C-alpha cells in the first residue's frame, strides 16, 4: 500500500517519553546506564583479539541475521578487508557514550556517491529515473498545481511505495542544505531499539543504506531505499514531485515512510538546533552525538507505529 507524505509538510510535534532510548547498530558503543544491557557489556576488547571480539559483537547485534549472508560473503571473498573493518568497529565502540568520530565514515559515503552515476543500478532500482518515465511532462504542464497533485497521488495510491508533492519553498530549503550537508544518520525504531541508516544525496536522489552495510561493505554498500525528487515543475507550478523505490527484502513501506519523514524533520526544519545536528555530522564529526538524533525522533513522534506495542502510546 502506498503512503502519501503530502500531509507531512506541516509536521506536528507529539511529545514522547525518552525513557526507552536504547540505540542499536554497529555505531553504538558499549552499554552504560541508559543504553541497557542488550547493547554490550561495557568492557573494551583486548588488543590481541580485536577482529575476533568484533565478530562476536557483530553476531550479537539484533540485526545481524538480516545481513548475515552479505557479511559472510565479504569475510570469505576478502578476509583482510573484513578483519580491518572489524578492527575499526572495535575502535568506534571504545569511544565515549554518545560520541562517534564520523570523518572516515563520511568520506566512505562520499566515495559511494561519486560512483553512483557510473554504476549499473542494483537491487531493482531504476538508473537515471526521470519524471518523463512516469508522467507526460509536456501534457501536465497545461494543468494546475492542484490537478497535478491529484494525478500524482492517484497514480501512486495503489503502488507499494511512498510519495509526496513538496512545496517549492520547502524543497529549496532542503536542496540548499543538501548541497552543504549531503550525508546524515537516521534511526528507525525497532522492537529491540533502533536500527541506523545513512542517507546520502546524489543529485536530487537521496540514497539510504543501513549502517551495518556501510561498516561491513564500505563504498560498495548497496542502496536499500532511494527517494527521487523531481524539480521539473518547481518554477512553473511551485511544486516538486517525489517518489521512491526500496529493497523489499530489508524494508517495508512504513520504514520508507519514516525515513522520508525524517528527511523533512532534519532538512526542512525551522529549528536551528535540529538542522544543527546535520551540520555537525557533516562538518564537525568529532562532536556528533547520535543520541541527539534519537531524542529528536522521540520528540517528533515519528516511527511510533514501527515499534510493536507502542503504536497507541500517547505518553
ABEGO torsion letter per residue (X at the ends): XBBBAAAAABBBBBBBBAAABBBBEAABBBBBEAAEAAAEAGBBBBAAAAAAAAAAAAAABAAAAAAAAAAAAAAAABAAAAAAAAAAAAAAAABBBGBBBAAAAAAAAAAAAAAAAABBBBGGBBBGBBAAAABBAAAAAABBAAAAAAAAAAAAAABBBBBBBBBAAAAAAAAAAAAABABBBBBBBBAAEBBBBBBBBBEABBBBBBAAAAAAAEAABBBABBBBBBAAAAAAAGBBBBBBBBBAAABBAAAAAAAAAAAAAAAABABAAAAAAAAAAAABAAABBAAAAAAAAAAAGBGAAABBGAAABAX
